[in-house]
Amino acid sequence: MPIPQNVKNNLKNIHKNKKMYVVPMILDQLEPNKWTKIDNLGNKGSGSLQARLFESSGLIKFALRYQFNGRDHRYPIGIFDPYADGFKATPQGISLELAIQTAISKSAENQQLIFNQGISLCDKLKDNKKNKRTEQEQLKQERKAKAQFILDEKQK
């Protein structure tokens, strides 16, 4: 399914100064709402680069797919921007070339994590999100305690 015209128009408005709009053929033929293998990393890493066209928004998202402990995992890599040039990301997304390069480097990082710590990239991502939530809760409690302290001091 080709990228919807309204999405192309939005991207054209964002990238007014750029003239080249490139959608690699493999991405232009994605089935909506299904993960599709784009590149088997082969000897460059373990796993594969996958892409998914979200029909409702027209966005194409990239992910590194790999197996760990007998389960499939997808590590998010980025959103496709047809105006992205080669290995340079834009604020709106990345090119297919950069997605492949990122998948290769994340695959190597994933293999190191598994070998050294027995955890995968997705485990690390979940831990980071959990730690961030914990830090936010601690900050919230500290602010609450500080506000209560100020109120108590004013009442004295």
Stockholm file with secondary structure:
# STOCKHOLM 1.0

chainA/1-156         MPIPQNVKNNLKNIHKNKKMYVVPMILDQLEPNKWTKIDNLGNKGSGSLQARLFESSGLIKFALRYQFNGRDHRYPIGIFDPYADGFKATPQGISLELAIQTAISKSAENQQLIFNQGISLCDKLKDNKKNKRTEQEQLKQERKAKAQFILDEKQK
#=GR chainA/1-156 SS CCCCHHHHHHHHHHTTTCCCCCCCHHHHTCCBTCEEEEEECGGGCSSEEEEEECTTTCCEEEEEEEEETTEEEEEEEEEBCTTCCTTCCBTTBBCHHHHHHHHHHHHHHHHHHHHHHSCCHHHHHHHHHHHHHHHHHHHHHHHHHHHHHHHHHHHC
#=GC SS_cons         CCCCHHHHHHHHHHTTTCCCCCCCHHHHTCCBTCEEEEEECGGGCSSEEEEEECTTTCCEEEEEEEEETTEEEEEEEEEBCTTCCTTCCBTTBBCHHHHHHHHHHHHHHHHHHHHHHSCCHHHHHHHHHHHHHHHHHHHHHHHHHHHHHHHHHHHC
//
